Structures are given as C-alpha cells and as structure tokens.
Amino acid sequence: PYFCIQGAMPALMDSPSGRIILFGSGAGKSGGLGPNLTYGASKGGILAMTFNLARELAKTKVTVNCLVPGPIDGPLMREFGPDVYNKALAKHPMGRFAMASELVPPTLFLASEEAAHITGEALDVNGGYFTD
C-alpha cells in the first residue's frame, strides 16, 4: 500500500478532500487466529502506517484512516479449518461473522466530507470481537 499511496499523493494533494483508507485486521491488534504470524504482523504494520501517515499529512487536507474488520464470513475464514472457524465463531459476541458488504457503509463514511476532521483512526468493524 505504501508505494500506491506514494504514487497517488500528487492527485490527493490536488483534491479538495483527499482520503486514504487502509484496510487492516483485528489480527494486527490481537496477533490473529491460528498459526499465521506473518498475517498479523503485516496488519500491525498497516496500523502503524496509518498512524504515521496521518501525523505526516495532518497539515494537509488529506486524511488517513484504517478500517479494521474482524473475521469476515467467507471462503478465506474457512481455510483455517473447522476447528479454528468454530472456535472463533463461538467467541464472537454477536454469534456471527460480518459479511463483506457490512464494510461498505463505514468505508463510505470515512471517504465522505462528514469525516473531514477524522484522521489517524483505526475504526473497528467487528461486532465486538476485538475491543480496545
């Protein structure tokens, strides 16, 4: 994402309301599910990049935020196998994983003018699965 952001910066700086929205994961905060150290570490890096870029760009009109979903119901979650899937599902306060479509409204909000003064935030969209 960093090189994509670098490439987009001229257009973002010329925009009346530049927005950078990164996608992290609860795994970046918790270490993740199962034996996947590298995934959790990479998502932790996304969070660090969000916070650093937000500070760096705070004096511009470009905001930088991160959407942090919990487990999303779908094929990728099932790749962990039934034991990990069912254990994670049993732990979920809402009793279900999010659907991918549930990430659209908060993403659109972060891209909107209503979010013009929000920067450097990691917005958890996980139904209470991770709290901090």
C-alpha positions, 0 to 999 in steps of 0.5 A: 500500500505504501508505494500506491499511496506514494504514487497517488499523493500528487492527485490527493494533494490536488483534491479538495478532500483527499482520503486514504483508507487502509484496510487492516485486521483485528489480527494486527491488534490481537496477533490473529487466529491460528498459526499465521504470524506473518498475517498479523504482523503485516496488519500491525504494520498497516496500523502503524502506517496509518498512524504515521501517515496521518501525523505526516499529512495532518497539515494537509487536507488529506486524511488517513484512516484504517478500517479494521474488520474482524473475521469476515464470513467467507471462503478465506475464514474457512481455510483455517479449518473447522476447528479454528472457524468454530472456535472463533465463531463461538467467541464472537459476541454477536454469534456471527461473522460480518459479511463483506458488504457490512464494510461498505457503509463505514468505508463510505463514511470515512471517504465522505466530507462528514469525516473531514476532521477524522484522521489517524483512526483505526475504526473497528468493524467487528461486532465486538470481537476485538475491543480496545 
